[in-house]
Amino acid sequence: MNTFPQNGLGAMPSDTGAANDDSSAAMRRELARLREMLEQNSDWIWEVDAQGRYTYASRQCVALLGREPEEVLGRTPFDFMPPDEAERVGRIFGAIAAEQRPFTQLLNRNLRKDGSLVVLETSGVPLLGPDGALRGYRGIDRDVTQREAANERLRHLARHDDLTGLPNRMYLREHLAGQLAAGQRPGVLCLDLDGFKPVNDRLGHAAGDRVLTEIGLRLAELAASHGLFAARPGGDEFVLIVPDGVAVSPEAVRAVIAAPIAVDAETVRIGASLGLASAQGPEDTVDALLARADRVLYDAKEVVRRAGVSDGG
């Protein structure tokens, strides 16, 4: 009987202490492994409190923002954004936090410590207390600057003419639809070049492309100086969208186009027939407005043909 405490209970404290030591060591190793994973992750891992202030920031914030974690803690994501972006993203995140819901792939522009811009893609999940109250968010950021730049180039190419760089037919229709949806009554000025086809046929397509490029450049400058929207739907056709309340005379447009254009060793002159139509009211559509301008342009081309001037088409 007196051997039980020695061999049993007497041995328990030392065995339990050893087990606890092993458990603590294992936990420390696991925590170290997790910390190493967090610090080596290519994404920036963070936590914010209910006021949006960073309470944890992995070291990847150095690569993304050029700032040490100590420079981030206690501040909010909006502190690192341009003012307009902070306002935009703040509205979006405010609605998300009000509903205590997770979010994914929220794009936002940020200023690095050196002043350069970085585009981040942010995802997060809410952290809730036992009472269901929002305690903050945990999430990740990744740098998508190059991806978004490539996407922007693709979007630009899809909506712009590859020869003149002006908006193409799709972008023209988008812009006009936006004006009409906003209750505006823009004017549509359709242009068809007179005398272009003979120049293109005689001097070749390369020379014709240079003429179109020069006309596009001139119309872009005219649009920039008068607050217009210039587009090239195709061929030798161009369109100017004249905002409600803005005036531009057809003579000014013709003068811009009629200025001589140097092509190789020659100088050529191009004219233009114009067709102008203005939106009448909320019943107007993009198709109806463009069709009216086209009809006016067709009538103007007929006048040119009857006068014996070479057709631009």
LINNORQUI-V291813 format. One record per residue. N is the residue number from 1. RES is the residue in one small letter. PSI is psi in whole degrees, -180 to 180 (999 if undefined). Layout:
N;RES;PSI
N;RES;PSI
This chain:
1;m;-42
2;n;-5
3;t;-14
4;f;-46
5;p;-36
6;q;-48
7;n;-18
8;g;-90
9;l;-36
10;g;-30
11;a;-16
12;m;-44
13;p;-44
14;s;-39
15;d;-43
16;t;-41
17;g;-39
18;a;-41
19;a;-41
20;n;-41
21;d;-43
22;d;-40
23;s;-43
24;s;-41
25;a;-41
26;a;-39
27;m;-40
28;r;-41
29;r;-41
30;e;-42
31;l;-40
32;a;-40
33;r;-43
34;l;-40
35;r;-41
36;e;-41
37;m;-42
38;l;-44
39;e;-27
40;q;-7
41;n;138
42;s;-18
43;d;152
44;w;121
45;i;135
46;w;165
47;e;143
48;v;157
49;d;-173
50;a;-20
51;q;6
52;g;12
53;r;136
54;y;128
55;t;-16
56;y;140
57;a;120
58;s;165
59;r;-9
60;q;-14
61;c;-21
62;v;-44
63;a;-35
64;l;-44
65;l;-9
66;g;23
67;r;141
68;e;155
69;p;-36
70;e;-26
71;e;-14
72;v;-39
73;l;136
74;g;-10
75;r;171
76;t;161
77;p;-32
78;f;-18
79;d;-18
80;f;11
81;m;152
82;p;151
83;p;-44
84;d;-35
85;e;-39
86;a;-39
87;e;-44
88;r;-51
89;v;-33
90;g;-40
91;r;-43
92;i;-49
93;f;-32
94;g;-42
95;a;-37
96;i;-47
97;a;-35
98;a;-30
99;e;-2
100;q;46
101;r;156
102;p;163
103;f;156
104;t;148
105;q;44
106;l;111
107;l;138
108;n;142
109;r;135
110;n;155
111;l;121
112;r;169
113;k;-28
114;d;4
115;g;-9
116;s;157
117;l;142
118;v;135
119;v;123
120;l;148
121;e;115
122;t;136
123;s;147
124;g;162
125;v;146
126;p;149
127;l;117
128;l;144
129;g;173
130;p;-27
131;d;4
132;g;-1
133;a;147
134;l;125
135;r;-13
136;g;-162
137;y;149
138;r;137
139;g;-170
140;i;152
141;d;143
142;r;150
143;d;117
144;v;26
145;t;-49
146;q;-40
147;r;-46
148;e;-33
149;a;-42
150;a;-41
151;n;-39
152;e;-38
153;r;-41
154;l;-41
155;r;-39
156;h;-46
157;l;-36
158;a;-20
159;r;8
160;h;150
161;d;131
162;d;-15
163;l;-53
164;t;-18
165;g;-1
166;l;158
167;p;142
168;n;-169
169;r;-42
170;m;-47
171;y;-38
172;l;-47
173;r;-39
174;e;-46
175;h;-46
176;l;-40
177;a;-40
178;g;-39
179;q;-47
180;l;-40
181;a;-29
182;a;4
183;g;10
184;q;161
185;r;73
186;p;161
187;g;147
188;v;119
189;l;106
190;c;137
191;l;136
192;d;125
193;l;135
194;d;130
195;g;7
196;f;-41
197;k;-46
198;p;-39
199;v;-45
200;n;-42
201;d;-39
202;r;-41
203;l;-12
204;g;164
205;h;-33
206;a;-41
207;a;-40
208;g;-40
209;d;-38
210;r;-37
211;v;-47
212;l;-39
213;t;-42
214;e;-42
215;i;-42
216;g;-41
217;l;-43
218;r;-42
219;l;-35
220;a;-41
221;e;-41
222;l;-43
223;a;-42
224;a;-36
225;s;-20
226;h;4
227;g;34
228;l;176
229;f;116
230;a;140
231;a;158
232;r;101
233;p;-29
234;g;164
235;g;-134
236;d;31
237;e;138
238;f;158
239;v;138
240;l;128
241;i;120
242;v;113
243;p;154
244;d;128
245;g;-6
246;v;137
247;a;133
248;v;127
249;s;143
250;p;-34
251;e;-38
252;a;-38
253;v;-46
254;r;-39
255;a;-39
256;v;-42
257;i;-35
258;a;-14
259;a;142
260;p;148
261;i;125
262;a;123
263;v;109
264;d;-122
265;a;3
266;e;164
267;t;125
268;v;157
269;r;137
270;i;139
271;g;-176
272;a;139
273;s;141
274;l;147
275;g;117
276;l;132
277;a;144
278;s;147
279;a;139
280;q;-29
281;g;-172
282;p;-17
283;e;-12
284;d;143
285;t;169
286;v;-48
287;d;-43
288;a;-42
289;l;-43
290;l;-38
291;a;-40
292;r;-43
293;a;-38
294;d;-39
295;r;-42
296;v;-39
297;l;-42
298;y;-43
299;d;-40
300;a;-38
301;k;-36
302;e;-39
303;v;-42
304;v;-43
305;r;-44
306;r;-28
307;a;-8
308;g;17
309;v;142
310;s;140
311;d;136
312;g;-18
313;g;999
